[in-house]
């Protein structure tokens, strides 16, 4: 049997192996990243830049495509590719007009690459760490770092425990799909549960607006329960098998 070289290995497999290398010992919150981590992270980002929908055997969908035979199809579905203690990898598919609400990634790194369609991503950071347990209604002083649109030709969107850790993802001009890596995976038992937020309007901020410095893009986020209009279903992943 001939040895399997990098040219014969699927890019999905190569991404998974690189993610395993990158996130086996990632920097924690407030820690400076090592040279090794930065080099591996750069290699992972380069691979994610290359991957396309065809590599995952994904066929771009249209707004007119018939929904699954369920009473109310979910606005978002997820294709699981693989998961280890270090990272999870999969594909999110958003219907036309769907959104993944503003949410966080506690202590996690992440990388998102659009496979087809277009998404608008708004990235936020908390300005202060709260010693209190998270609970609906709690206010978080935050800053809007960026709002940008991404397509399959865009570089990946990257988050870390300290930067762009909260984001909202909106499908723009039709259905869209993106490949997603999170490291480590969500795990409520290990303090990595997903929390949802709502951006307060100027009127809602009220007295809080007067108590903060008047810096552009500084905002207040209110923690909320998972919005009832958002839920995520599952779909089988059609692409190349990944083994780790």
Helices and strands as residue ranges (DSSP letters): H 11-22, H 35-50, G 53-56, E 76-83, E 88-94, E 99-103, E 109-126, E 139-150, E 157-159, E 166-183, G 188-190, E 196-199, H 202-205, H 207-211, E 218-224, E 232-235
